[in-house]
């Protein structure tokens, strides 16, 4: 059972958590101290469509034929399920599927309310993997995810059994207090369309053009590498986000009618 003694904070106040013994997790999960950096790349919409989990959900287009993929590295330093690291490949989506190219994306960004489908999600914790896969339908698998700092950049290396899958790096840039954000995550559990809500309080945040600010170097020999290669990402990200300190609340996955 969770016995976390972290001091109460306004961001987490007023939220009831429920303990699930089979997975040794309280839901929603509180992330008290986390860091992340992300690159948002364009990709051919025809490629991204193949990864949509159920009918009625479509890739969010920035202009006709080009959709957006967010590549992100996470360090969860203090959470209800112990520290762990994570790497995410996610498509920005529209649901319901009707959208106005460019304008629908702008609306999500201006409101800080994004909708995503996660395509791959390696993690360093079996506790996080098991609950995420079985309860949430997330495409998680165990991997080694290591962070370092070199020449003014954060560097994330993802590997399995000594085989490097990818290296992702992002610049350490000036930041300030960022906006609160709401991310709606769509997935499936046993073939049933589901959704979950993720809320972020970005204590330190910066966003800038991705040109020269971050980069991705792919390896081979794993489904994660195959997915990223198949997506045919643009060479340079459109946007780079650096968030070295934030808090988050991940709610449990529910049927779409209930979110």
SVG drawing of the C-alpha trace seen along z (x, -y; Angstrom):
<svg xmlns="http://www.w3.org/2000/svg" viewBox="-21 -33 51 42">
<polyline fill="none" stroke="black" stroke-width="0.4" points="0.0,0.0 1.2,-3.5 2.7,-5.2 4.1,-8.3 4.7,-11.0 5.4,-13.9 4.1,-17.2 0.6,-18.2 0.7,-20.6 -2.1,-22.7 -1.8,-20.9 -2.7,-17.5 -5.2,-18.7 -8.8,-17.6 -8.2,-14.5 -9.2,-11.1 -6.8,-8.2 -7.8,-4.5 -5.4,-1.7 -5.3,1.3 -3.7,4.2 -3.1,6.4 -0.9,3.8 0.4,2.1 -0.7,-1.3 -2.9,-4.2 -5.0,-5.8 -4.7,-8.5 -0.9,-8.4 0.8,-11.5 4.1,-12.6 5.7,-14.9 9.0,-15.7 9.6,-15.0 11.6,-16.3 11.1,-16.0 12.2,-17.2 10.4,-16.7 10.7,-17.3 7.6,-17.6 8.2,-16.3 6.1,-16.2 5.3,-12.9 3.2,-11.8 -0.4,-11.5 -0.8,-8.3 1.9,-6.7 0.5,-7.9 -3.0,-6.7 -1.9,-3.1 -1.3,-3.5 -4.7,-4.8 -6.2,-2.4 -9.9,-2.6 -12.3,-4.2 -13.2,-7.9 -9.8,-9.0 -7.4,-10.6 -4.0,-12.2 -4.0,-15.9 -2.7,-17.7 -0.6,-20.9 -1.2,-21.2 -2.7,-18.7 -0.8,-15.5 1.5,-16.2 0.7,-15.2 2.6,-15.6 4.6,-13.1 5.9,-14.0 9.1,-12.3 9.7,-12.7 12.1,-11.6 10.9,-11.5 12.7,-11.3 10.2,-10.6 12.3,-11.3 9.5,-11.1 6.2,-9.3 3.6,-7.2 5.1,-4.1 8.8,-5.0 11.3,-6.7 11.6,-5.4 12.4,-6.7 10.3,-6.6 10.5,-7.4 7.4,-8.1 6.5,-8.2 3.0,-9.8 0.8,-11.1 -1.3,-14.2 -4.8,-13.3 -8.3,-14.6 -11.3,-12.9 -14.0,-13.0 -12.3,-12.9 -13.6,-16.1 -11.0,-18.8 -10.0,-21.9 -6.4,-21.4 -4.1,-23.7 -6.9,-25.4 -7.8,-22.4 -4.1,-22.0 -3.9,-25.7 -7.0,-25.3 -5.4,-22.4 -2.2,-24.3 -3.8,-27.6 -6.0,-25.9 -3.1,-23.6 -5.4,-20.7 -3.8,-18.1 -5.1,-14.7 -2.7,-11.9 -2.2,-8.3 1.0,-6.7 2.7,-4.5 5.5,-3.1 6.4,-3.6 9.5,-1.9 9.9,-2.2 12.6,-1.2 10.1,0.2 8.3,3.5 5.8,2.0 5.0,-0.8 5.0,1.6 2.6,4.2 0.0,1.7 0.3,-0.4 -0.2,2.5 -2.9,4.4 -4.9,1.6 -4.3,-1.2 -3.6,0.5 -0.3,-1.5 2.3,0.0 4.9,0.3 8.0,2.6 11.0,2.8 14.2,1.0 17.3,-0.7 16.8,-4.5 19.8,-6.5 20.2,-10.3 23.4,-12.3 24.4,-15.9 26.9,-16.8 27.9,-20.2 24.8,-22.0 22.4,-19.2 20.4,-16.5 21.0,-13.1 18.7,-10.1 19.9,-6.7 17.3,-3.8 18.6,-0.3 17.6,3.3 20.0,6.1 22.9,3.9 21.5,3.0 21.2,-0.7 17.7,-1.5 18.1,-5.3 19.8,-8.4 17.7,-11.5 19.2,-14.8 17.8,-18.3 19.3,-21.6 19.3,-23.0 17.7,-26.4 16.5,-29.3 13.0,-28.6 10.3,-30.1 7.0,-29.0 5.0,-27.3 1.3,-26.8 -0.8,-24.1 -1.7,-21.5 -4.3,-18.8 -3.5,-15.8 -6.1,-13.3 -4.6,-9.9 -6.5,-7.4 -5.8,-3.7 -7.5,-0.3 -7.9,2.3 -8.9,5.8 -10.0,4.2 -12.2,1.6 -11.6,-2.1 -10.5,-3.9 -9.2,-7.2 -7.2,-8.7 -6.6,-12.2 -3.1,-13.6 -2.7,-17.0 0.6,-18.8 1.8,-21.7 5.0,-22.9 7.1,-24.6 10.0,-25.3 9.3,-25.3 10.6,-26.6 9.4,-26.2 11.2,-27.2 11.8,-26.3 13.2,-22.8 15.8,-23.7 19.2,-22.7 17.7,-22.3 17.2,-18.5 17.9,-15.5 17.2,-11.8 19.7,-9.1 18.0,-5.7 19.5,-2.2 18.1,1.0 16.7,4.4 13.7,3.5 10.0,2.6 10.6,-0.9 13.2,-1.6 10.9,-0.1 8.0,-2.4 10.1,-5.5 11.7,-4.5 8.2,-3.7 6.9,-7.1 9.4,-8.9 9.8,-11.8 11.0,-15.2 14.7,-15.7 14.4,-18.6 11.6,-19.0 9.2,-21.9 9.1,-22.6 11.4,-21.8 10.1,-21.8 12.3,-21.7 10.6,-21.1 13.2,-20.3 10.7,-20.4 7.0,-19.6 4.3,-17.9 1.6,-15.6 -1.5,-13.6 -2.3,-10.6 -5.9,-9.4 -7.0,-5.8 -8.1,-4.7 -11.8,-4.6 -14.4,-3.9 -14.7,-6.8 -18.3,-7.5 -16.8,-8.2 -14.1,-10.7"/>
</svg>
